[in-house]
Amino acid sequence: MIDKLDFLLALAREKHFGRAAESCGVTQPTLSAGIKQLEETLGVLLVNRGSRFQSFTTEGERVLDWARRIVGDSRAMRQEINAIRHGLTGRLRIAAIPTTLGMVASLTTPFRMRHPNVQFTILSRTSVEVLAELENLEIDAGITYLDNEPLGKVNTVPLYRERYRLLTSAEAPLGERDSVTWAEVAEVPLCLLTPDMQNRRIIDRLLNRGGAESRPMLESDSMILLFSHVRTGHWASVMPAKLAETLGLTETLRSIPITEPDEVHTIGLVVPEREPMTPLTAALVAEAQRVAPTLVD
């Protein structure tokens, strides 16, 4: 039964029978047959099919909810038994929004000191992707905004408050200022994250509240690319203060506080709302709670 529920979760993730089968390491006929058997066992149609995957039925959506619980509990059980026998081992899969990638080492490094046999996979994702992958059991935890958009059914650990800075050359317009307004920020050649990023949506809203429009000259989903453009001295960007510190400022590059309006947002760890937690997730939550006071501005 568990393997067939895994098939269903893969189909929910991929929205394609062939890709779902590949992700499960089986053939497409095997995956299709497994889902068919699950439908026969439950006596309901779970998937609307044509020549390809179309959608889940109403019953299928409810079964998906149960599948996530059952598969999640099964993984937690196996992980706990393994931890009893061998100590904490395995791989932690963490998805983080791009603006937080610079601080992830502040969490993973002390965790590894306590649990040296645990491995990590760190993924860069949008805030929407973090929550979707968490729900579908593709990751164990996420690092994202806690207070700006709905999170759904998750447990959270606040880590730090995100404040915004204008990154610009000391020789550029506004480069000599101790602080700037959002209206002034709009007047310089900006490079910003793409609109699918929550950080960009926050910046656009703050620019609008300051009486300006968001008109970036360059957009990217890579903070490194944005930073590399700023370092040329011909571009500016808006970045969280912690990220600017992590990337490193030079003598010719300044990080200037942005005011009017002044706004902060809470960044934190999100994990599935499930009891008991898997041993790996529980250990990560405990580490986050230990680390959080050290990240306070």
KAVEN-V250823 format. One record per residue. RES is the residue in three letters. PHI is phi as a letter, one per 20 degrees, with the letter a starting at -180 (999 if undefined). BURIAL is + if it has 24 or more other ideal C-beta (glycine too) atoms within 12 Angstrom, else -. D_CENTER is the distance of its C-alpha to the mean C-alpha in Angstrom with 1 decimal. Layout:
BEGIN
<<RES/PHI/BURIAL/D_CENTER> <RES/PHI/BURIAL/D_CENTER>>
END
This chain:
BEGIN
<<MET/999/-/30.2> <ILE/f/-/26.9> <ASP/f/-/26.9> <LYS/f/+/27.5> <LEU/f/+/24.7> <ASP/f/+/22.4> <PHE/g/+/23.9> <LEU/f/+/23.0> <LEU/f/+/19.3> <ALA/f/+/19.4> <LEU/f/+/21.2> <ALA/f/+/18.7> <ARG/f/+/15.9> <GLU/e/-/18.2> <LYS/l/-/20.6> <HIS/a/-/23.2> <PHE/f/+/25.7> <GLY/f/-/26.2> <ARG/f/-/22.6> <ALA/f/+/22.0> <ALA/f/+/25.1> <GLU/f/-/24.1> <SER/f/-/20.8> <CYS/e/+/23.0> <GLY/m/-/25.7> <VAL/c/-/28.4> <THR/f/-/30.5> <GLN/f/+/29.9> <PRO/g/-/33.1> <THR/f/-/32.1> <LEU/f/+/28.8> <SER/f/+/30.7> <ALA/f/-/33.5> <GLY/f/+/31.2> <ILE/f/+/29.7> <LYS/f/-/33.3> <GLN/f/-/34.4> <LEU/f/+/31.8> <GLU/f/+/33.0> <GLU/f/-/36.6> <THR/f/-/35.9> <LEU/e/-/34.3> <GLY/m/-/36.8> <VAL/b/-/34.4> <LEU/e/-/32.9> <LEU/d/+/29.1> <VAL/c/+/28.4> <ASN/e/-/30.0> <ARG/d/-/31.2> <GLY/c/-/33.1> <SER/f/-/33.4> <ARG/b/-/29.6> <PHE/f/+/26.9> <GLN/d/-/27.0> <SER/a/-/25.2> <PHE/e/+/25.3> <THR/f/-/28.2> <THR/g/-/28.0> <GLU/f/-/29.0> <GLY/f/+/26.4> <GLU/f/-/23.6> <ARG/f/-/25.1> <VAL/f/+/25.5> <LEU/g/+/21.8> <ASP/g/-/21.0> <TRP/f/-/23.6> <ALA/f/+/22.4> <ARG/f/+/19.0> <ARG/f/+/20.9> <ILE/f/+/23.6> <VAL/f/+/21.6> <GLY/f/+/19.2> <ASP/f/-/22.4> <SER/f/-/24.0> <ARG/f/+/21.4> <ALA/f/+/21.5> <MET/f/-/25.3> <ARG/f/-/25.6> <GLN/f/+/23.2> <GLU/f/+/25.3> <ILE/f/-/28.6> <ASN/f/-/27.5> <ALA/f/+/26.6> <ILE/f/-/30.0> <ARG/e/-/31.7> <HIS/c/-/29.9> <GLY/n/-/27.7> <LEU/f/+/23.9> <THR/c/-/22.9> <GLY/o/+/20.5> <ARG/c/-/17.0> <LEU/e/+/13.8> <ARG/d/+/10.8> <ILE/c/+/7.6> <ALA/d/+/4.2> <ALA/c/+/3.5> <ILE/f/+/4.3> <PRO/g/+/7.9> <THR/f/+/9.9> <THR/d/+/8.9> <LEU/g/+/9.6> <GLY/f/+/13.2> <MET/d/+/13.1> <VAL/g/+/11.4> <ALA/f/-/15.0> <SER/f/+/16.3> <LEU/e/+/14.7> <THR/f/+/15.2> <THR/f/-/18.7> <PRO/f/-/20.4> <PHE/f/+/18.9> <ARG/f/-/20.5> <MET/f/-/23.7> <ARG/e/-/24.0> <HIS/c/+/23.0> <PRO/f/-/24.1> <ASN/e/-/24.0> <VAL/e/+/20.2> <GLN/d/-/18.3> <PHE/c/+/14.7> <THR/c/-/12.4> <ILE/d/+/9.6> <LEU/d/+/7.6> <SER/e/+/6.5> <ARG/b/+/4.6> <THR/f/+/5.5> <SER/f/+/5.0> <VAL/f/+/7.4> <GLU/f/+/6.3> <VAL/g/+/3.6> <LEU/f/+/7.0> <ALA/f/+/9.2> <GLU/f/+/8.6> <LEU/f/+/8.8> <GLU/f/+/11.9> <ASN/e/+/13.4> <LEU/m/+/13.3> <GLU/e/+/11.6> <ILE/c/+/9.5> <ASP/e/+/10.9> <ALA/b/+/8.3> <GLY/c/+/4.9> <ILE/c/+/5.3> <THR/b/+/5.4> <TYR/f/+/8.8> <LEU/d/+/11.2> <ASP/c/-/14.2> <ASN/d/+/13.9> <GLU/c/-/13.1> <PRO/g/-/13.7> <LEU/d/+/11.4> <GLY/n/-/13.9> <LYS/e/-/15.1> <VAL/c/+/13.0> <ASN/e/+/14.3> <THR/c/+/13.0> <VAL/c/+/14.1> <PRO/f/+/14.3> <LEU/d/+/14.1> <TYR/a/+/15.4> <ARG/d/-/16.4> <GLU/e/+/15.3> <ARG/d/+/18.5> <TYR/d/+/19.2> <ARG/c/+/21.7> <LEU/e/+/23.6> <LEU/e/+/23.7> <THR/b/+/27.0> <SER/f/+/30.1> <ALA/f/-/32.7> <GLU/e/-/35.2> <ALA/e/+/33.4> <PRO/g/-/34.1> <LEU/m/+/32.6> <GLY/f/+/32.2> <GLU/e/-/34.8> <ARG/f/-/33.5> <ASP/e/-/32.3> <SER/b/-/30.2> <VAL/c/+/29.6> <THR/e/+/29.0> <TRP/f/+/26.4> <ALA/f/-/29.5> <GLU/f/+/30.5> <VAL/g/+/27.1> <ALA/f/+/27.5> <GLU/e/-/30.7> <VAL/d/+/29.4> <PRO/f/+/28.0> <LEU/e/+/24.2> <CYS/d/+/21.5> <LEU/c/+/18.1> <LEU/f/+/14.8> <THR/f/+/15.1> <PRO/f/-/15.4> <ASP/f/-/12.4> <MET/e/+/10.2> <GLN/f/+/10.4> <ASN/g/+/11.9> <ARG/f/+/14.5> <ARG/f/+/15.3> <ILE/f/+/15.9> <ILE/f/+/18.1> <ASP/g/+/20.0> <ARG/f/-/20.8> <LEU/f/+/22.0> <LEU/f/+/24.1> <ASN/f/-/25.6> <ARG/f/-/26.4> <GLY/e/+/28.1> <GLY/n/-/30.3> <ALA/c/+/28.8> <GLU/d/-/27.0> <SER/e/+/23.9> <ARG/c/-/25.6> <PRO/f/+/23.6> <MET/e/-/25.7> <LEU/b/+/22.8> <GLU/c/+/19.3> <SER/b/+/16.7> <ASP/e/+/13.1> <SER/d/-/14.0> <MET/f/+/14.5> <ILE/f/+/17.1> <LEU/f/-/19.0> <LEU/f/+/19.1> <PHE/f/+/20.3> <SER/f/-/22.9> <HIS/f/+/24.3> <VAL/f/+/24.7> <ARG/f/+/26.6> <THR/f/-/29.2> <GLY/n/-/30.4> <HIS/d/-/30.4> <TRP/c/+/27.0> <ALA/c/+/25.1> <SER/b/+/21.5> <VAL/d/+/19.6> <MET/c/+/17.1> <PRO/f/+/16.0> <ALA/g/+/18.8> <LYS/f/+/17.0> <LEU/f/+/15.6> <ALA/f/+/19.2> <GLU/f/-/20.7> <THR/f/-/18.6> <LEU/f/+/19.5> <GLY/n/-/23.0> <LEU/e/-/25.6> <THR/d/-/29.0> <GLU/f/-/32.4> <THR/d/-/32.0> <LEU/d/+/28.5> <ARG/d/+/27.9> <SER/d/+/25.0> <ILE/d/+/26.6> <PRO/g/+/25.5> <ILE/d/+/25.2> <THR/c/+/27.0> <GLU/l/-/28.6> <PRO/e/-/26.4> <ASP/e/-/24.6> <GLU/b/+/21.3> <VAL/c/+/18.6> <HIS/c/+/15.3> <THR/e/+/13.9> <ILE/d/+/10.7> <GLY/b/+/10.2> <LEU/e/+/9.3> <VAL/c/+/8.9> <VAL/c/+/10.9> <PRO/g/+/13.1> <GLU/e/-/16.2> <ARG/b/+/18.6> <GLU/c/-/21.7> <PRO/f/-/22.5> <MET/f/+/19.2> <THR/f/+/19.3> <PRO/g/+/20.8> <LEU/f/+/17.8> <THR/f/+/15.4> <ALA/f/+/18.3> <ALA/f/+/18.9> <LEU/f/+/15.4> <VAL/f/+/15.7> <ALA/f/-/19.1> <GLU/f/+/18.1> <ALA/f/+/15.5> <GLN/f/+/18.5> <ARG/f/-/20.7> <VAL/f/+/18.7> <ALA/g/+/17.8> <PRO/f/-/21.4> <THR/f/-/21.5> <LEU/e/+/18.6> <VAL/f/-/20.6> <ASP/f/-/22.1>>
END
